[in-house]
C-alpha cells in the first residue's frame, strides 16, 4: 500500500513539503525571534535555506527528474523567488484586511507571524505548479 502511494507524484510532493514545512517553520520563527530579522528577513532566509534542501529532494524523489542539475537549479531558483515574493506580497495585506474586517486588533508582531504562516500556504500552491510545469516538466 505504501509503495503504491509513493508512486503518486503529489503524495511525494506533499511528503517533501511536510518535511520542508517543518524545517521552514522552525527556521523562520528562530530567525524571527532569536535573530530578530523581521517579516522579510526571517521568511526570506528560511526559504533560501529550505529551498536548497527542497531542490534536491524534489529533483530526485518527487519528480524523479533527469534534467541537467544546473539548468534545473536555475529554473528552480527563479521559481522559488517568484513564488516567494508573490506569496508574501499577498499574505501580509490579506491577513491585515481579514483582521481589520473582523475588527480584531492584534499586536503587529502577531499579525506578521500569522501572515508568515498564510504566506507558506500561498507559497506551497504556487511552488507546486511552478515546479511541475516549469522546473521538472517531463518532455513528451
C-alpha positions in Angstrom: 0.0 0.0 0.0 2.8 2.5 1.0 4.7 1.6 -2.2 1.7 2.3 -4.3 1.1 5.7 -2.5 4.7 6.7 -3.1 4.2 6.2 -6.9 1.8 9.1 -6.8 3.8 12.3 -7.5 1.6 14.6 -5.5 1.9 12.3 -2.5 5.7 12.5 -2.8 5.5 16.3 -3.1 3.3 16.5 0.0 5.8 14.4 2.0 8.7 16.5 0.9 6.6 19.6 1.6 5.7 18.4 5.1 9.4 17.9 5.9 10.3 21.3 4.4 7.3 23.0 6.1 8.5 21.7 9.5 12.1 22.9 8.7 10.7 26.2 7.4 8.6 26.9 10.4 11.4 26.1 12.8 14.0 28.2 10.9 11.6 31.1 10.1 10.5 31.6 13.7 14.0 31.0 15.0 15.3 33.7 12.7 12.3 36.0 13.6 12.6 35.6 17.4 16.2 34.8 18.1 17.9 36.8 15.3 15.2 39.5 15.2 15.3 39.5 11.4 11.7 40.7 11.0 9.0 39.6 8.5 11.0 39.7 5.3 14.4 38.8 6.7 13.2 35.7 8.7 10.9 34.4 5.9 13.5 35.1 3.1 16.4 33.5 4.9 14.3 30.5 5.9 13.1 30.0 2.3 16.6 30.3 1.0 17.9 27.6 3.3 14.9 25.2 2.9 14.9 25.7 -0.9 18.3 24.1 -1.2 17.0 21.0 0.6 13.8 21.1 -1.4 15.6 21.3 -4.8 17.5 18.0 -4.2 14.5 16.2 -2.6 12.1 17.3 -5.3 14.5 16.6 -8.2 15.4 13.1 -7.1 12.4 11.9 -5.1 9.3 13.8 -6.1 9.6 14.4 -9.8 12.4 11.9 -10.5 13.8 14.2 -12.9 16.8 13.6 -15.2 17.0 17.2 -16.2 20.5 18.7 -16.1 21.0 19.7 -12.5 22.4 23.2 -13.3 19.6 24.2 -15.7 17.0 22.7 -13.3 18.6 24.6 -10.3 18.4 27.9 -12.2 14.8 27.3 -13.1 14.1 26.2 -9.5 15.7 29.3 -8.0 13.7 31.6 -10.3 10.5 29.7 -9.5 11.2 29.9 -5.7 11.9 33.6 -6.0 8.7 34.4 -7.9 6.6 32.1 -5.7 8.1 33.6 -2.5 7.5 37.2 -3.5 4.1 36.5 -4.9 3.0 34.6 -1.8 4.4 37.0 0.8 3.4 40.2 -1.0 -0.2 38.8 -0.9 -0.1 37.3 2.5 0.5 40.2 4.8 -2.1 42.6 3.2 -4.6 39.7 3.1 -4.1 39.0 6.8 -4.3 42.7 7.7 -7.5 43.0 5.6 -9.2 40.0 7.2 -8.2 41.1 10.7 -9.5 44.6 10.0 -12.8 43.3 8.6 -13.2 41.2 11.7 -12.3 44.2 13.8 -9.7 42.3 15.6 -6.9 44.4 16.9 -3.8 42.2 17.2 -0.3 43.2 18.0 1.8 43.8 14.9 4.3 41.0 15.6 1.4 38.5 16.0 -0.1 39.8 12.7 3.3 39.3 11.0 3.6 35.8 12.3 0.1 34.9 11.1 1.0 36.4 7.7 4.1 34.2 7.6 2.0 31.1 8.1 -0.5 32.2 5.5 2.3 33.0 3.1 3.5 29.4 3.5 0.1 28.2 2.2 0.2 30.5 -0.8 3.8 29.6 -1.5 3.1 25.9 -1.4 0.4 26.1 -4.0 2.4 28.4 -6.3 5.5 26.4 -5.9 4.0 23.0 -6.8 2.5 24.4 -10.0 5.8 26.1 -10.9 7.9 23.0 -10.2 5.6 20.7 -12.1 5.0 22.9 -15.1 8.3 24.7 -15.4 11.2 23.3 -13.5 10.8 19.5 -13.7 8.4 19.3 -16.6 8.5 15.9 -18.3 9.1 16.3 -22.0 6.6 14.4 -24.1 
